[in-house]
Amino acid sequence: MKTFATSMLVVMAIIFLGAFAFQEQYPWLQYVRAAAEGGMVGAIADWFAVTALFKHPMGLKVPHTAIIPRKKDQIGLSLGQFVEENFLSESVVRSKLDTARIAEKAGAWLERPESADRVAAEGAALIRGMFTVLNDDAVQGVIESLVRKHVVEPPWGPPVGRMAERIFDEGHHHRLVDLLVDRTADWVDANYAVVTRVVAQRSPTWVPRLVDGVVGDRVYAEVSKFIRAVQDDPRHEVRIALDKYLKDLADDLQHRPDTIAKAEEIKAQLLDDPRVRDLTARTWSTVKTALLEAVNDPDSELTANFKAAVRDFGSRLSQDPELAGKVNRWISDGAAYAVRTYRSEIAGVISETVERWDAKETSRKIELQIGKDLQFIRINGTVVGALAGLTIFSAAHAVFG
């Protein structure tokens, strides 16, 4: 295009020289000379204007030339401000998102099986990447600190006492008591020989074996009768006494310092430092292994449930206008907040990026992008200049001819 535009200037110059040389012999060539002269002026003027945008014409540092290299930073700043004021406006963003119906479109996409498969695959890749980046020791340290903060350091007595008190007041422990009594009764029924032997072993040596047998039978019968009574009577004295003991224990765990201290001793024995570290290490290892096995298996229960949840959520978004409206409002509010809070930083990316560009390279890139149109300016200038020169000469010749 540069060659074509320059060729037009050369053609105009040749025409001008020919017409100028023979205009005395052929008067009508005066009009041709005037048109060619105007065309040359227009071509040179527009060449200067176009060139001045990107460089100094012919290397001459004429004022107000090489505009883009000199004003690159100001152009970037102005472009950033323009984007900030006209595109990163809260009203513009809200208006666009309100008409976009993102939730409905996302729902229609998510409820398709192939979309759910893709989301699951991307989620699996994200989890694998996360486990690759995470440091096991650091994660175990976080888990250990959480366990210490929420499990080890708080006293166990009062919360355990409150929980136990509620359980005992509502009678949830009665089934456990029934189970223990039933198991005891079963054991007594199945261990007659053990009971009689224990009685015989505890009797004096001078007591005859016959008496030991009678006493053993009697003890076994009384024990069996006693267990049956406890088993059959929900209001048996033993049950009532056990209820009272458990409720008193729950109250002591909340209010008696010595009982609370004993609970703390038990906690310290159960969760000393080595045990806590071992627990956190095994917990993290188990969770990590289970998740990796699940995400690596496309047919795992976790993957199947995740895909089903994605499709279900997509269906709800598509079919539930109220839910879709809420999601659209959340998206709109989130985008508006981001624009309102970070619009200057977002627009600043444009100006900062332009500032980092090399001035000559920037000018070169812009010229290459719009160069064709710029050369048309030169071409049009040549044509318009020729027409203007012909018109001016014709008007002057008509008036003063």
Backbone hydrogen bonds, N-H to C=O, Kabsch-Sander energy under -0.5 kcal/mol:
donor,donor_aa,acceptor,acceptor_aa,energy
5,A,1,M,-2.6
6,T,2,K,-2.7
7,S,3,T,-2.4
8,M,4,F,-1.7
9,L,5,A,-1.4
10,V,6,T,-2.2
11,V,7,S,-2.7
12,M,8,M,-2.6
13,A,9,L,-2.1
14,I,10,V,-2.4
15,I,11,V,-2.7
16,F,12,M,-2.6
17,L,13,A,-2.5
18,G,14,I,-2.5
19,A,15,I,-3.0
20,F,16,F,-2.9
21,A,17,L,-1.8
22,F,18,G,-1.5
23,Q,19,A,-1.0
26,Y,22,F,-2.7
29,L,26,Y,-2.3
30,Q,27,P,-2.4
31,Y,28,W,-1.1
32,V,28,W,-0.9
33,R,29,L,-3.2
34,A,30,Q,-2.4
35,A,31,Y,-2.3
36,A,32,V,-2.8
37,E,33,R,-2.7
38,G,34,A,-2.4
39,G,35,A,-2.4
40,M,36,A,-2.5
41,V,37,E,-2.2
42,G,38,G,-2.7
43,A,39,G,-2.6
44,I,40,M,-2.8
45,A,41,V,-2.7
46,D,42,G,-2.3
47,W,43,A,-2.2
48,F,44,I,-2.4
49,A,45,A,-2.2
50,V,46,D,-2.8
51,T,47,W,-2.7
52,A,48,F,-2.4
53,L,49,A,-0.7
53,L,50,V,-0.9
54,F,50,V,-0.6
54,F,51,T,-1.1
55,K,51,T,-2.6
59,G,56,H,-2.5
60,L,57,P,-2.3
61,K,59,G,-0.5
62,V,60,L,-2.6
65,T,62,V,-0.8
66,A,52,A,-0.9
66,A,55,K,-1.4
67,I,52,A,-2.0
68,I,53,L,-3.0
70,R,66,A,-1.8
71,K,67,I,-2.8
72,K,69,P,-0.5
75,I,71,K,-2.9
76,G,72,K,-2.5
77,L,73,D,-2.6
78,S,74,Q,-2.7
79,L,75,I,-2.6
80,G,76,G,-2.5
81,Q,77,L,-2.5
82,F,78,S,-2.5
83,V,79,L,-2.5
84,E,80,G,-2.6
85,E,81,Q,-2.5
86,N,82,F,-2.3
87,F,83,V,-2.5
88,L,83,V,-2.0
93,V,89,S,-2.7
94,R,90,E,-2.7
95,S,91,S,-2.4
96,K,92,V,-2.4
97,L,93,V,-2.6
98,D,94,R,-2.6
99,T,95,S,-1.1
100,A,96,K,-0.8
101,R,97,L,-1.0
105,K,101,R,-1.9
106,A,102,I,-3.1
107,G,103,A,-2.8
108,A,104,E,-2.4
109,W,105,K,-1.8
110,L,106,A,-2.8
111,E,107,G,-2.0
112,R,109,W,-1.0
115,S,112,R,-0.6
116,A,112,R,-2.2
117,D,113,P,-2.4
118,R,114,E,-1.8
119,V,115,S,-2.7
120,A,116,A,-2.5
121,A,117,D,-2.4
122,E,118,R,-2.8
123,G,119,V,-2.6
124,A,120,A,-2.5
125,A,121,A,-2.3
126,L,122,E,-2.2
127,I,123,G,-2.4
128,R,124,A,-2.6
129,G,125,A,-2.5
130,M,126,L,-2.5
131,F,127,I,-2.5
132,T,128,R,-1.8
133,V,129,G,-2.1
134,L,130,M,-2.7
136,D,134,L,-0.5
139,V,135,N,-2.5
140,Q,136,D,-2.8
141,G,137,D,-2.1
142,V,138,A,-2.1
143,I,139,V,-2.7
144,E,140,Q,-2.8
145,S,141,G,-2.3
146,L,142,V,-2.2
147,V,143,I,-2.7
148,R,144,E,-2.6
149,K,145,S,-2.4
150,H,146,L,-2.8
151,V,147,V,-2.5
152,V,147,V,-2.0
153,E,148,R,-3.4
160,V,156,W,-2.5
161,G,157,G,-3.0
162,R,158,P,-2.7
163,M,159,P,-2.3
164,A,160,V,-2.9
165,E,161,G,-2.8
166,R,162,R,-2.0
167,I,163,M,-2.2
168,F,164,A,-3.0
169,D,165,E,-2.6
170,E,166,R,-2.0
171,G,168,F,-0.8
172,H,167,I,-1.9
173,H,167,I,-0.6
174,H,171,G,-1.3
175,R,172,H,-0.5
177,V,173,H,-2.3
178,D,174,H,-2.9
179,L,175,R,-2.3
180,L,176,L,-2.4
181,V,177,V,-2.8
182,D,178,D,-2.8
183,R,179,L,-2.4
184,T,180,L,-2.3
185,A,181,V,-2.7
186,D,182,D,-2.5
187,W,183,R,-2.2
188,V,184,T,-2.6
189,D,185,A,-2.5
190,A,186,D,-1.8
191,N,187,W,-0.7
191,N,188,V,-0.9
195,V,191,N,-1.9
196,T,192,Y,-2.4
197,R,193,A,-2.4
198,V,194,V,-2.2
199,V,195,V,-2.0
200,A,196,T,-2.3
201,Q,197,R,-2.4
202,R,198,V,-1.5
203,S,199,V,-0.9
203,S,200,A,-0.6
207,V,204,P,-1.3
212,D,208,P,-1.9
213,G,209,R,-2.4
214,V,210,L,-2.2
215,V,211,V,-3.2
216,G,212,D,-2.9
217,D,213,G,-2.6
218,R,214,V,-2.5
219,V,215,V,-3.1
220,Y,216,G,-2.8
221,A,217,D,-2.5
222,E,218,R,-2.6
223,V,219,V,-2.9
224,S,220,Y,-2.8
225,K,221,A,-2.6
226,F,222,E,-2.9
227,I,223,V,-2.7
228,R,224,S,-2.3
229,A,225,K,-2.1
230,V,226,F,-2.3
231,Q,227,I,-2.3
232,D,228,R,-2.5
233,D,229,A,-1.9
236,H,233,D,-1.6
240,I,236,H,-2.6
241,A,237,E,-3.1
242,L,238,V,-2.6
243,D,239,R,-2.7
244,K,240,I,-2.5
245,Y,241,A,-2.6
246,L,242,L,-2.6
247,K,243,D,-2.5
248,D,244,K,-2.6
249,L,245,Y,-2.4
250,A,246,L,-2.4
251,D,247,K,-2.2
252,D,248,D,-2.7
253,L,249,L,-2.3
254,Q,250,A,-0.7
254,Q,251,D,-0.6
255,H,251,D,-1.8
256,R,252,D,-2.0
260,I,256,R,-2.4
261,A,257,P,-2.6
262,K,258,D,-1.9
263,A,259,T,-2.2
264,E,260,I,-2.1
265,E,261,A,-2.1
266,I,262,K,-2.4
267,K,263,A,-2.4
268,A,264,E,-2.7
269,Q,265,E,-2.0
270,L,266,I,-2.2
271,L,267,K,-3.0
276,V,272,D,-2.3
277,R,273,D,-2.5
278,D,274,P,-2.4
279,L,275,R,-2.7
280,T,276,V,-2.7
281,A,277,R,-2.3
282,R,278,D,-2.5
283,T,279,L,-2.5
284,W,280,T,-2.6
285,S,281,A,-2.4
286,T,282,R,-2.5
287,V,283,T,-2.6
288,K,284,W,-2.8
289,T,285,S,-2.5
290,A,286,T,-2.6
291,L,287,V,-2.5
292,L,288,K,-2.5
293,E,289,T,-2.4
294,A,290,A,-2.1
295,V,291,L,-2.9
296,N,292,L,-1.8
297,D,293,E,-0.6
297,D,294,A,-0.6
300,S,297,D,-2.0
304,A,300,S,-2.5
305,N,301,E,-2.8
306,F,302,L,-2.4
307,K,303,T,-2.6
308,A,304,A,-2.3
309,A,305,N,-2.4
310,V,306,F,-2.4
311,R,307,K,-2.5
312,D,308,A,-2.6
313,F,309,A,-2.5
314,G,310,V,-2.4
315,S,311,R,-2.5
316,R,312,D,-2.3
317,L,313,F,-2.3
318,S,314,G,-2.1
319,Q,315,S,-2.3
320,D,316,R,-2.3
324,A,320,D,-2.6
325,G,321,P,-2.5
326,K,322,E,-2.1
327,V,323,L,-2.6
328,N,324,A,-2.7
329,R,325,G,-2.2
330,W,326,K,-2.5
331,I,327,V,-2.7
332,S,328,N,-2.7
333,D,329,R,-3.2
334,G,330,W,-2.8
335,A,331,I,-2.8
336,A,332,S,-2.7
337,Y,333,D,-2.5
338,A,334,G,-2.4
339,V,335,A,-2.7
340,R,336,A,-3.0
341,T,337,Y,-2.5
342,Y,338,A,-2.9
343,R,339,V,-1.4
346,I,342,Y,-2.7
347,A,343,R,-2.7
348,G,344,S,-2.1
349,V,345,E,-0.9
349,V,346,I,-0.9
350,I,346,I,-0.6
350,I,347,A,-1.1
351,S,347,A,-1.3
352,E,348,G,-2.8
353,T,349,V,-2.1
354,V,350,I,-2.4
355,E,351,S,-2.2
356,R,352,E,-1.4
357,W,353,T,-0.7
357,W,354,V,-0.9
362,T,358,D,-2.9
363,S,359,A,-2.4
364,R,360,K,-2.4
365,K,361,E,-2.7
366,I,362,T,-2.5
367,E,363,S,-2.3
368,L,364,R,-2.2
369,Q,365,K,-1.9
370,I,366,I,-2.2
371,G,367,E,-1.1
374,L,370,I,-2.0
375,Q,371,G,-2.4
376,F,372,K,-1.5
377,I,373,D,-1.3
378,R,374,L,-1.3
379,I,375,Q,-2.4
380,N,376,F,-3.4
381,G,377,I,-2.6
382,T,378,R,-2.1
383,V,379,I,-2.2
384,V,380,N,-3.4
385,G,381,G,-2.6
386,A,382,T,-2.1
387,L,383,V,-2.4
388,A,384,V,-3.0
389,G,385,G,-3.0
390,L,386,A,-2.5
391,T,387,L,-2.5
392,I,388,A,-2.8
393,F,389,G,-2.5
394,S,390,L,-2.4
395,A,391,T,-2.6
396,A,392,I,-2.6
397,H,393,F,-2.7
398,A,394,S,-2.1
399,V,395,A,-1.9
400,F,396,A,-3.1
401,G,397,H,-1.4
